[in-house]
Amino acid sequence: MSNNFEVLQNDLRNATVKEITDCMKAVNNTLSSHSRMVVSGRKEEVILRFTNFIVGLISNNKRASIATVVRIVNDTAPRKLAWKYEDDEITVNCFRPRVGRDRPAQAIEQLDFKQSPFLKPLVRLASIKVCPAAANNYRQSRLFQFTLTDENRQLLATSNAVDDRPPYQIRFYCSQYNGNTSNLLVELPSVCELKVNDTVIQGSILRCLKGKPGTVNPPDLTIMTRKQALNNVELIYINSDVPFIASIYLVERTPVAKLIQTMKEERLVTKEQVLEKLQQTQEEDEIIMESETLSTKDPLAFTRIITPIRSKACKHLQCFDANIFLTMNEQTPTWSCPVCYRRIDNWEDLFVDEYFMEMLQNTPKHIDSVRVESNGHITIIDENPDLADEESEEEEVIEKNEEKEITTILLDDDDDEVDEASKAPEPDTQQETAISKDTIPNIASTPEITTANPEAAASLSRERIAVSEGLEEAEQPPRKKAKSDVIDLTLDSGDEGDGVEIANAH
């Protein structure tokens, strides 16, 4: 009796005070032969009063009255309470699809989960099942069974040309259930495990972020699935105050690289549109922005942005990197802007910013941030000009090395080879000779070279000194003053000379 009392009391706490008092009023009006309940008071007092009334009916074997109370509870609070009276016992949390009173209950045939850009359910492989609540450490479980068809196996064997992950997978979808079957968020019971044939998926990787349904991916069962035999998938859970609904689907996976390509082709906002929106925003707000600082680095990974994107709902110009953002959300789907933390309800709200992209293309790689003026001009403040000089010198050295054809003389301490060199004919004085630095690890510490040809020795000595001096000069680049460049991205492409206009502001 005490167990039944606690179960009913805990379940009534899921309802509101109004829903409970409405139940009590309906019971008072219907069961007039019983003592009337007082419906005023705090929630705990009302719950205690109603529970004592029901337990009293059970103790006195008032079966007809108990059945009436159960019906009233289910009709008054259908989304919070679902009771069933069988074999002289009241069972709570017996949720089932809401159907007309005169129509028989029908099985749920379709679940619609919130759209994900990464996973698209194609075929349901197992029956949809409602998983009742499991309060007070009561263990519950639901078994899902399926067998793959030839078509299923053919899809699962498809290779992927984009990355090394299969394009088709088997996923377990689950969500809280309150009678609704559309736009569901993926969520599993907070304390659960998933047993797939002989393998157990622990609950630590099945949990959402605290208080945030939809922040976990449906578990991937592909590698644990038997391709020919019957598959058994069991969801085991405890301490769940609400019911869940679940099934298993064959899904199509879209790689991040393909999503980025789609964005570049279908959702590219031009530079002119960005500037027009910037001007329009200032006019509507009646506030002129003096300047805004933009970072060339992604706010999540702190590496240079490659494909700049942002959301239509965001008010800022700052972008973030498409690959980093999508990869992180593929792992943990939080879907919030890393700049302003605004919720991104639909991934299609993301777009590629051409204005930001041109800024990146015309900004040296060592620049971390730029300043955007109210008219759209971008000012680069180079606090480390030495880094720019090093980049230029490296590029010049690479170009020169590619253009020059170098004849390499290998110097070795082998006496026999030196003797052969002394017997060799003198080289043509018109021929240009060079020494490869790769063959002499440390020219400055190379011992004096002995050769039978004094002219060749002198030539090698001069070149050794020249290379050594070149290395010393490379180690001590001249320092220059910091400079401020202005990149005008507001010009039309037809008015630009080589693509941008750069003015030095000293």
N, C-alpha and C positions, 0 to 999 in steps of 0.2 A: 504493500500500500504506500509506504513512504517513497519508494522508487517512482511509482506512478505520479505521486504528488509533485515530486521534484521535476519530473519530465514535463508535466503540464505547466508548472510554474515558470520554468526556463523558457519554454516555447512561447508562452504568453508575453514574455518580455520583448519578443520580436515585433509585436504589434504596438500601435500608439495607444495613448490613454483613451482617445475618442473611440477607436475601434473596439477596445475592450468594453468600455461603458455601453456602446451601442449593442454589443452582444448581450450584456447583462440586462439591458432594457428589453430587448427582444425576448429573452428567456423569461423575464418577469411577466410580460404580456401573454406569452404562449403557455407557460406552465403556471397557471393561476392557482392551482391546488397546492403548490409549494410556497414556502415562505419567501417573501420578496427580498431581493438583495438591495442594499444601499449602494448607489452608484457614484457617490461623491467621495473625494479624498485624493491622496497622492497615488502615483502609479503603483508603487509596491503594495499599498494598502488595498487598492482595487484588485490587483492580481491575486493577493492572498485570499480576499473575500470570494472571488470567483472560483478559485481553485478548491477552496474548502467546500463550496456548494457542489461542485462536480464530484469530488471525492465522496461526499455524503450520498449522492445518488448511486455511486458505484457500490458503496457499503450496504445500501438498502436494496440492491439488485433492481433498481428502477430502470430496466433496460429501455423501455420506450422513451422515457424522459432523457436518458443519456443520448440516445440516437437523435432526439430533437435538438439537444444542445450542440452536438457535433455538426449537425446540418446548419444550424444558425451561425456557428463559428466560421464554417467554410464559406457561407454566403456573405457574411459581413466583412471578413478580412481575407479575401481570396489570395492576395499577393503575399501575405505574411504568414497565414496559418492554413494548414492542410491536414485535417484530422480524419481518422478512419476508426470506426467502432466495429470490431469483430471479436468473436469468442470472449465476450465480456471484458474486453480490454481496448483502451483507446491508444491508437498509434499516431504519432505526430509526424509532420514533414512528409506526408504522402502526396507530393505534388504530381499532377498529371496535366496533360494539355487541356486547356479550357475549351469546352465544347458546349453546344446548346443543351438545355436540360432534357429535351426529348430525343436527342440524337446520341447514338452510341459513341464512346470514346474511340478516336482514331490514332493510329501510330503516327509519329512525326516523321515526315519524309525528307525534309530539307532543313539544313542549318546554314544561315548566311553570316559569315564572319566579316568583320571589318576588313576592307581591301588592303592588301599588302603588296608593295611593288616587287617584292622578292619571291613570294609564294602565291600560286594561283591553284586552288582546289579544282581538280578535273573530274575525278570519279570517287564516289563514296564506296568504300570497300566493306564496311561493317554496318550493322544496324545502329540507329541512334538510340542511346539509352539515357534515361534520367537517373542521376546518382543522388539518392536521398541524403538529407543532412545526417550527420553523425555527432551528436552532442554527448557531453559527459564521458569522453574517452571511449565511446562506443565505436568499434571497428566496423567499417563498411567496405564493400568491394563490389566491383562490376566487371564482368567478363565480356570481352569483345572478341569475336572469332571471324576469320575471313580466309579465303583461298584465292591466290592470284590466278587470273585467266591468262591465256596465251598472249592476248593484247597487252595486258599489264606487264608481263615479263618482257615483251619486246620493247616497250617504252623504257623500262628500268635498265635495259641493256644499251640504250642509246649513249653514244660517246659525246663529249663536250669539247668543242673546238676553242672555246673562250678561256676556260680555266680547267682545273683538274677535278672539279666536283661534278657529280652527275646532274644532268638537267631535269631528271624526274626522280622524285623521292616519295616515301610513304611517311605521312605525318599524323600524329594524334592530336586532334582538336578538342578542346574542352573550354567550357565557360560557365559562369554562374547562371542559374536558371530561375526565372520568375514568371514563366509563361511566354516570354518573348523569344522568337527564334531568328530575328534579323539584326544585322549590324552588331553582332556579338564580339566581345573582346576576349582574346585568349587568356584564360586564367585557370589554374588547377588548384585544388584544395591546398591550404597552407602547409598541412602536414600529410604528405602522401608519398607513394612510390609507384612506379610503373613497371610491371613485370611483363617482359616480352619474351615468350617462349621460355628459354632457360637463362635469360639475362635480366638483371634488375637495374633500372634507371633510378638513381637516388633522388630524393626530393630536393636536395640542395641546388640542383640545376633546373628544377621545375617551378621554382617560386618566382613570382613577380616581385618587383621592387615594392616595398611596404606601402600599402595604400594606393597603389597605382596599377589597376588591372590593365592588361594589354601590353605589359612591359616584359613579356617572355615569349619566346617563339614556341610554336607547337613542336613537341619532341620528335626528332627524326628517328624512325624505326627501320630505315632501309636496310642497314647492314645486319640487323637482327632478324630480318624476315626470312622465312623459309619460302623458297621460290616454287616448290612443288607441293609440299604438304600443308596441312591445316595450321594456321597461326592462331595462337592464344595470347591475347593482350589483356592483362588484369590491372585495373586501377584500384589500389588499396589506400584507404585514407581514414583519419580519425579527426575529432575536434573540429568538425565543420558545422557551423550554425546555419548554413544555407545549402540548398541542393545545387547540383551541377548537372550539365548535360554534355554529352561527348560522343564522338565517333572517330573513324579513321578514314583518311582520304589519300588518294594518289594525287600528288601536286606537281606542277611545273615550276621550276626554279629559274628566275631571271638573274644573271650575273650582274654585278655592280658596273662592270665596264660597258655592258649593253645599255644599262639605264642612263649612264652618262652620255653615251652616243645619242640616245633618244632625246635627251634634254638639249644637246647641242643642235639637233636637227629641228626639233619641234618647239622648244621653249627658250629661244634666244631673244633677249630684249636688247635692241640696238642701242648704241651710244646716244643717238638723238632722242630716243624715247626716255632714257634715263635722265638726260639733261632737262627735257621737257617736264618730266614728273618732278624733278628737283625744283624747277622754277614755279610750277603749279602749287607745290606744297608750301613754299615760302609765301606765295600770294594769299593762299587760303588761311594760313596761320597768322598773316600780317606781321610776321617776324622775319627779319633778314638774318640769315646765318652768316656770321663773319667768316668762320672756317671750321672745318671738321678734320680730325686726324684719322687717317686710314692706315691700317697695318697690312703689310704684304705677307704676313705670316698667318697661318690658320690658328684660330683661338683654341682648338682642341689638341693639335699635335705640335704646334709652334714651329712648323716647317713652312717653307714658302708655298703659297697657294698656286696651284696649277690650273684648275678649272674653277673660277669663282662663281659661286651661286648664293642666293638668298631667297627668302620667302616673300610672296606678294603682300602678306600681312605686316611685314616688318617696315618700320619707318626709317631705318638707318641705311647708309650707303655701304657700310662694312660688309664684306662677303666672307665666306668660308669655303674650304676646299670640298668639291663634290665627292671625290673618292674617299676621303677621310670620313666625312659625315655619313655617307651611305654605308660604308663598311662598318662603322660603329653601330648604326641603327639596324644593320642586318644581324649583328650579334645581340644587341639589347635595344629593342625598338622603343626608345623614349620619345623621339620625334618632337624635340624642342629646339628652338634656335639657340646656338651656342654663343650668340652675341647678346641678345635681349631676353632669352629664355622664354619667348612667346611660344605657345603651343602651335605645332604645325599639324593641322587636322588631316590634310591630304597631301601626299607627296607631290601631286601635280601642281601644287602652289609654288613649288621651287622652280627657279628659272636661272639661266646663265646670263650674267651681266657683262655685256660687251664693253661698256665704259670701263669697268674695273679690269677687264682682260687687257684692253689696250694700255692701261696704266702699268700693268705688270710687264707687258712686252717692252715698254719704253723706259723702264726703271732698272738700273743696274742691280745685279743679284745681291750685292752686299747691303742694299738699302732695306731697312726694316719698316719704315713708315714714311708717309707723305702727308701733305696738308692740302685739303680741297677748299678752294675759295668759294664764295657765294655764286660766282659766275661759272663755276665748273673747272676753272684752271687748277692744275695740280702743281704744287711747289715741292721740290725735293730738297731737303736739307741734308747734305752729305757730311756727317760728322766724322767719317773715316775715309778721307780721300785716298789714303795710302792703299787701301784695299782695292780701289778702282784702278790705281796705277799698276798694282800687281796683276790684276786681271788682264789689263791691256798688254803688259810686257809678256805675260805667258802666252797670249794669243799671237803676238809678233814672233816669239821664238818658235812656236809651233809652225807658223806659216813659212818662216825662213828654212827650217829644217826640212819641210816638205818640198821646197823649191830646189834646194841645193843637192847636187849629187856628190856624195862624200866617198873618197877612196880611203879605206882604212888600212893602216899598217899595224899589225899585231907585234908587240914587243915581248920577247920571252927571254928568260935567263939561260936557256939551253945553249951551251957553248957551240954545239955542232951547227945550230941554226945561224949563230952569229958568224961562224966561219963561212957558211954558204952565202950569207948576205954580203961578206967582204969580197967574195968572188963574183958576185953578180955585176952586170954592166951598170954603169952610172945612169941614173934616170935622166930623162929629157928635162932640161932646165925650164922648158915652157910648161911642163905638166904641173898642175896644182896638187899639192899633197896636204892631207888633213889627218888629224889623229882623232879617233873616236873616243869620247869620254867614257863610254860604256866599257871599253877594254882596259882602261887605266883607272882603277877605283879612286886613287888619291894621287893626283899629279904633283901636288906640292911636296909630297914626301917620297916621290919616286927617286931612287938613287941615280947617280950620274951614269949616262949611257955611254958605253964604249963601242966604237965601230971603226972599221977600217976605212970608212969614207968620211973624211973630216967635214965635207960640205953637207952631207946628209945629217951628220951629228949636229952641226950648227943650226941647220934648218929645223930639226926636231926640237932643239933647245929653245929656239925663238918661239915656236908654236906652243911649247909647254908654258912658257912665261905668259904668252898672250891669253891662253885659256885660263891660267891661274888668276891673272888680273881681272878677267871677265867674271870669274866666280866671286872675287872680292867685291866687285862693283854690284853684282846681283844681290849680295848679302846686305848691302847698305843702300837701299833705294832712297832717293832724295825725298824729304817730307814737303808736302804742299799745304797751303791753307785750305780750311774747309770752304766749300763752295755751295751756293744755293742755286739750283736750276729750276726753271719753270717749264713744265710740259703743258702745252695747250691742246687739250683733247676736245675742245668745243668746236674746232674747225671741221668743216665738211671734208671728206676724203679728197674731193676734187680740188680744194683750195690748198691742201697741204703739199709741201715740197717733196720730202722723202717720207711722209707719213706723219711727222710731228714737227712742231716748232719749238726749239729750245733756246731760251734766252738766259745768259749768265747774269745773275744779280750779285754783285760784289758788295 
